[in-house]
Amino acid sequence: MIDELKERLLAVPELAGWPQARALVARLEEVRPMSSLEYPLLAAEAVGGERRQAYPAAAAVFCLQTAIHLVDDMLDLEADGLYRQLGEGRTANLALALQAAGLRLIDDAGLSAGRRAAVLQRLAAMSLATAYGQDRDLEPAAAEAGYWQVVGAKTPPLFAAALFSGAVMGGAPLPTARRVEALGQEIGMIIQINDDLHDAMEVPAKPDWRRPGNNLPILYAATAEHDERRRFLDLLPRVGDRAALEQAQEILVTSGAMSYCCYHVIEHYRRARRRIDALSLPRAGRLRRLLAHHVEPLRALLRRVGVEQPDALLDPP
């Protein structure tokens, strides 16, 4: 798959002639199993098609997600962001080029006019929603409702559009593809909450600690009524110090913030399982495997705290 995707990406003349773009394409070798590139392939198989039919969608997802990450690293001031090497202007140009290249890959995929238009529309809508969500994310949410609004705009659209594109290329009727797309909304929320949990417990402190309203466990500990809230708020400005960070992370556990995040992951997982079961797809197991992959961090966490049968909590009632 990787060689095929590289070939498709470098068939875009502008990418092939751009050293920094070629270097990004080379990173396909580092893609992990069940990454977003596989979403279109799994969706195509799930609806009864073949993986190869969705290769153009996988290449487009690579372009669009890489563009998102390039911009997101600049917004989050990531220490290892590519913009540190290339400068912000060149990185912004590269992100714009990748976004356009992703749409061109779909335009050249040989789809019928109606199917091509549907996929292009979803990918364009995803790019717009994500940009809006990233901009909203620059301002910390004052309350949990604001957090969910930002996250809903910023994270799920990519995964939903990837599944929709793969389902369409796999031959699904558009109404079925839209129902597969809805599964991506649930998976996107699981991924976001998992990322929040990971970032909150990282050492040294991640940028999320500077914007407590943008990370669910940190936001919960800062706003929910619990005995250690005042102490947590006192620690927040000092998490650059290792000891203060460790104390704040301990409060994430004792305040119920971690449990609250686990509850939301379980709820999104259960809704996703119900969506898959209701679809009655020829190879629905492909999507169940994708979903199971993204709740494995929660399963591992539940086992560590002594839950002997975590699937009993996860399976829909």
Secondary structure as a PSIPRED ss2 file (coil, helix, strand):
# PSIPRED VFORMAT (PSIPRED V4.0)

   1 M C   1.000  0.000  0.000
   2 I H   0.000  1.000  0.000
   3 D H   0.000  1.000  0.000
   4 E H   0.000  1.000  0.000
   5 L H   0.000  1.000  0.000
   6 K H   0.000  1.000  0.000
   7 E H   0.000  1.000  0.000
   8 R H   0.000  1.000  0.000
   9 L H   0.000  1.000  0.000
  10 L H   0.000  1.000  0.000
  11 A C   1.000  0.000  0.000
  12 V C   1.000  0.000  0.000
  13 P H   0.000  1.000  0.000
  14 E H   0.000  1.000  0.000
  15 L H   0.000  1.000  0.000
  16 A H   0.000  1.000  0.000
  17 G C   1.000  0.000  0.000
  18 W C   1.000  0.000  0.000
  19 P H   0.000  1.000  0.000
  20 Q H   0.000  1.000  0.000
  21 A H   0.000  1.000  0.000
  22 R H   0.000  1.000  0.000
  23 A H   0.000  1.000  0.000
  24 L H   0.000  1.000  0.000
  25 V H   0.000  1.000  0.000
  26 A H   0.000  1.000  0.000
  27 R H   0.000  1.000  0.000
  28 L H   0.000  1.000  0.000
  29 E H   0.000  1.000  0.000
  30 E H   0.000  1.000  0.000
  31 V C   1.000  0.000  0.000
  32 R C   1.000  0.000  0.000
  33 P C   1.000  0.000  0.000
  34 M C   1.000  0.000  0.000
  35 S C   1.000  0.000  0.000
  36 S C   1.000  0.000  0.000
  37 L C   1.000  0.000  0.000
  38 E H   0.000  1.000  0.000
  39 Y H   0.000  1.000  0.000
  40 P H   0.000  1.000  0.000
  41 L H   0.000  1.000  0.000
  42 L H   0.000  1.000  0.000
  43 A H   0.000  1.000  0.000
  44 A H   0.000  1.000  0.000
  45 E H   0.000  1.000  0.000
  46 A H   0.000  1.000  0.000
  47 V C   1.000  0.000  0.000
  48 G C   1.000  0.000  0.000
  49 G C   1.000  0.000  0.000
  50 E C   1.000  0.000  0.000
  51 R H   0.000  1.000  0.000
  52 R H   0.000  1.000  0.000
  53 Q H   0.000  1.000  0.000
  54 A H   0.000  1.000  0.000
  55 Y H   0.000  1.000  0.000
  56 P H   0.000  1.000  0.000
  57 A H   0.000  1.000  0.000
  58 A H   0.000  1.000  0.000
  59 A H   0.000  1.000  0.000
  60 A H   0.000  1.000  0.000
  61 V H   0.000  1.000  0.000
  62 F H   0.000  1.000  0.000
  63 C H   0.000  1.000  0.000
  64 L H   0.000  1.000  0.000
  65 Q H   0.000  1.000  0.000
  66 T H   0.000  1.000  0.000
  67 A H   0.000  1.000  0.000
  68 I H   0.000  1.000  0.000
  69 H H   0.000  1.000  0.000
  70 L H   0.000  1.000  0.000
  71 V H   0.000  1.000  0.000
  72 D H   0.000  1.000  0.000
  73 D H   0.000  1.000  0.000
  74 M H   0.000  1.000  0.000
  75 L H   0.000  1.000  0.000
  76 D C   1.000  0.000  0.000
  77 L C   1.000  0.000  0.000
  78 E C   1.000  0.000  0.000
  79 A C   1.000  0.000  0.000
  80 D C   1.000  0.000  0.000
  81 G C   1.000  0.000  0.000
  82 L C   1.000  0.000  0.000
  83 Y H   0.000  1.000  0.000
  84 R H   0.000  1.000  0.000
  85 Q H   0.000  1.000  0.000
  86 L H   0.000  1.000  0.000
  87 G C   1.000  0.000  0.000
  88 E H   0.000  1.000  0.000
  89 G H   0.000  1.000  0.000
  90 R H   0.000  1.000  0.000
  91 T H   0.000  1.000  0.000
  92 A H   0.000  1.000  0.000
  93 N H   0.000  1.000  0.000
  94 L H   0.000  1.000  0.000
  95 A H   0.000  1.000  0.000
  96 L H   0.000  1.000  0.000
  97 A H   0.000  1.000  0.000
  98 L H   0.000  1.000  0.000
  99 Q H   0.000  1.000  0.000
 100 A H   0.000  1.000  0.000
 101 A H   0.000  1.000  0.000
 102 G H   0.000  1.000  0.000
 103 L H   0.000  1.000  0.000
 104 R H   0.000  1.000  0.000
 105 L H   0.000  1.000  0.000
 106 I H   0.000  1.000  0.000
 107 D H   0.000  1.000  0.000
 108 D C   1.000  0.000  0.000
 109 A C   1.000  0.000  0.000
 110 G C   1.000  0.000  0.000
 111 L C   1.000  0.000  0.000
 112 S C   1.000  0.000  0.000
 113 A H   0.000  1.000  0.000
 114 G H   0.000  1.000  0.000
 115 R H   0.000  1.000  0.000
 116 R H   0.000  1.000  0.000
 117 A H   0.000  1.000  0.000
 118 A H   0.000  1.000  0.000
 119 V H   0.000  1.000  0.000
 120 L H   0.000  1.000  0.000
 121 Q H   0.000  1.000  0.000
 122 R H   0.000  1.000  0.000
 123 L H   0.000  1.000  0.000
 124 A H   0.000  1.000  0.000
 125 A H   0.000  1.000  0.000
 126 M H   0.000  1.000  0.000
 127 S H   0.000  1.000  0.000
 128 L H   0.000  1.000  0.000
 129 A H   0.000  1.000  0.000
 130 T H   0.000  1.000  0.000
 131 A H   0.000  1.000  0.000
 132 Y H   0.000  1.000  0.000
 133 G H   0.000  1.000  0.000
 134 Q H   0.000  1.000  0.000
 135 D H   0.000  1.000  0.000
 136 R H   0.000  1.000  0.000
 137 D H   0.000  1.000  0.000
 138 L C   1.000  0.000  0.000
 139 E C   1.000  0.000  0.000
 140 P C   1.000  0.000  0.000
 141 A C   1.000  0.000  0.000
 142 A C   1.000  0.000  0.000
 143 A C   1.000  0.000  0.000
 144 E H   0.000  1.000  0.000
 145 A H   0.000  1.000  0.000
 146 G H   0.000  1.000  0.000
 147 Y H   0.000  1.000  0.000
 148 W H   0.000  1.000  0.000
 149 Q H   0.000  1.000  0.000
 150 V H   0.000  1.000  0.000
 151 V H   0.000  1.000  0.000
 152 G H   0.000  1.000  0.000
 153 A H   0.000  1.000  0.000
 154 K H   0.000  1.000  0.000
 155 T C   1.000  0.000  0.000
 156 P H   0.000  1.000  0.000
 157 P H   0.000  1.000  0.000
 158 L H   0.000  1.000  0.000
 159 F H   0.000  1.000  0.000
 160 A H   0.000  1.000  0.000
 161 A H   0.000  1.000  0.000
 162 A H   0.000  1.000  0.000
 163 L H   0.000  1.000  0.000
 164 F H   0.000  1.000  0.000
 165 S H   0.000  1.000  0.000
 166 G H   0.000  1.000  0.000
 167 A H   0.000  1.000  0.000
 168 V H   0.000  1.000  0.000
 169 M H   0.000  1.000  0.000
 170 G C   1.000  0.000  0.000
 171 G C   1.000  0.000  0.000
 172 A C   1.000  0.000  0.000
 173 P C   1.000  0.000  0.000
 174 L H   0.000  1.000  0.000
 175 P H   0.000  1.000  0.000
 176 T H   0.000  1.000  0.000
 177 A H   0.000  1.000  0.000
 178 R H   0.000  1.000  0.000
 179 R H   0.000  1.000  0.000
 180 V H   0.000  1.000  0.000
 181 E H   0.000  1.000  0.000
 182 A H   0.000  1.000  0.000
 183 L H   0.000  1.000  0.000
 184 G H   0.000  1.000  0.000
 185 Q H   0.000  1.000  0.000
 186 E H   0.000  1.000  0.000
 187 I H   0.000  1.000  0.000
 188 G H   0.000  1.000  0.000
 189 M H   0.000  1.000  0.000
 190 I H   0.000  1.000  0.000
 191 I H   0.000  1.000  0.000
 192 Q H   0.000  1.000  0.000
 193 I H   0.000  1.000  0.000
 194 N H   0.000  1.000  0.000
 195 D H   0.000  1.000  0.000
 196 D H   0.000  1.000  0.000
 197 L H   0.000  1.000  0.000
 198 H H   0.000  1.000  0.000
 199 D H   0.000  1.000  0.000
 200 A H   0.000  1.000  0.000
 201 M H   0.000  1.000  0.000
 202 E C   1.000  0.000  0.000
 203 V C   1.000  0.000  0.000
 204 P C   1.000  0.000  0.000
 205 A C   1.000  0.000  0.000
 206 K C   1.000  0.000  0.000
 207 P H   0.000  1.000  0.000
 208 D H   0.000  1.000  0.000
 209 W H   0.000  1.000  0.000
 210 R H   0.000  1.000  0.000
 211 R C   1.000  0.000  0.000
 212 P H   0.000  1.000  0.000
 213 G H   0.000  1.000  0.000
 214 N H   0.000  1.000  0.000
 215 N C   1.000  0.000  0.000
 216 L H   0.000  1.000  0.000
 217 P H   0.000  1.000  0.000
 218 I H   0.000  1.000  0.000
 219 L H   0.000  1.000  0.000
 220 Y H   0.000  1.000  0.000
 221 A H   0.000  1.000  0.000
 222 A H   0.000  1.000  0.000
 223 T H   0.000  1.000  0.000
 224 A C   1.000  0.000  0.000
 225 E C   1.000  0.000  0.000
 226 H C   1.000  0.000  0.000
 227 D C   1.000  0.000  0.000
 228 E C   1.000  0.000  0.000
 229 R H   0.000  1.000  0.000
 230 R H   0.000  1.000  0.000
 231 R H   0.000  1.000  0.000
 232 F H   0.000  1.000  0.000
 233 L H   0.000  1.000  0.000
 234 D H   0.000  1.000  0.000
 235 L H   0.000  1.000  0.000
 236 L H   0.000  1.000  0.000
 237 P H   0.000  1.000  0.000
 238 R H   0.000  1.000  0.000
 239 V C   1.000  0.000  0.000
 240 G C   1.000  0.000  0.000
 241 D C   1.000  0.000  0.000
 242 R H   0.000  1.000  0.000
 243 A H   0.000  1.000  0.000
 244 A H   0.000  1.000  0.000
 245 L H   0.000  1.000  0.000
 246 E H   0.000  1.000  0.000
 247 Q H   0.000  1.000  0.000
 248 A H   0.000  1.000  0.000
 249 Q H   0.000  1.000  0.000
 250 E H   0.000  1.000  0.000
 251 I H   0.000  1.000  0.000
 252 L H   0.000  1.000  0.000
 253 V H   0.000  1.000  0.000
 254 T H   0.000  1.000  0.000
 255 S C   1.000  0.000  0.000
 256 G C   1.000  0.000  0.000
 257 A H   0.000  1.000  0.000
 258 M H   0.000  1.000  0.000
 259 S H   0.000  1.000  0.000
 260 Y H   0.000  1.000  0.000
 261 C H   0.000  1.000  0.000
 262 C H   0.000  1.000  0.000
 263 Y H   0.000  1.000  0.000
 264 H H   0.000  1.000  0.000
 265 V H   0.000  1.000  0.000
 266 I H   0.000  1.000  0.000
 267 E H   0.000  1.000  0.000
 268 H H   0.000  1.000  0.000
 269 Y H   0.000  1.000  0.000
 270 R H   0.000  1.000  0.000
 271 R H   0.000  1.000  0.000
 272 A H   0.000  1.000  0.000
 273 R H   0.000  1.000  0.000
 274 R H   0.000  1.000  0.000
 275 R H   0.000  1.000  0.000
 276 I H   0.000  1.000  0.000
 277 D H   0.000  1.000  0.000
 278 A H   0.000  1.000  0.000
 279 L H   0.000  1.000  0.000
 280 S C   1.000  0.000  0.000
 281 L C   1.000  0.000  0.000
 282 P C   1.000  0.000  0.000
 283 R C   1.000  0.000  0.000
 284 A C   1.000  0.000  0.000
 285 G H   0.000  1.000  0.000
 286 R H   0.000  1.000  0.000
 287 L H   0.000  1.000  0.000
 288 R H   0.000  1.000  0.000
 289 R H   0.000  1.000  0.000
 290 L H   0.000  1.000  0.000
 291 L H   0.000  1.000  0.000
 292 A H   0.000  1.000  0.000
 293 H H   0.000  1.000  0.000
 294 H H   0.000  1.000  0.000
 295 V H   0.000  1.000  0.000
 296 E H   0.000  1.000  0.000
 297 P H   0.000  1.000  0.000
 298 L H   0.000  1.000  0.000
 299 R H   0.000  1.000  0.000
 300 A H   0.000  1.000  0.000
 301 L H   0.000  1.000  0.000
 302 L H   0.000  1.000  0.000
 303 R H   0.000  1.000  0.000
 304 R H   0.000  1.000  0.000
 305 V C   1.000  0.000  0.000
 306 G C   1.000  0.000  0.000
 307 V C   1.000  0.000  0.000
 308 E C   1.000  0.000  0.000
 309 Q C   1.000  0.000  0.000
 310 P C   1.000  0.000  0.000
 311 D H   0.000  1.000  0.000
 312 A H   0.000  1.000  0.000
 313 L H   0.000  1.000  0.000
 314 L H   0.000  1.000  0.000
 315 D C   1.000  0.000  0.000
 316 P C   1.000  0.000  0.000
 317 P C   1.000  0.000  0.000
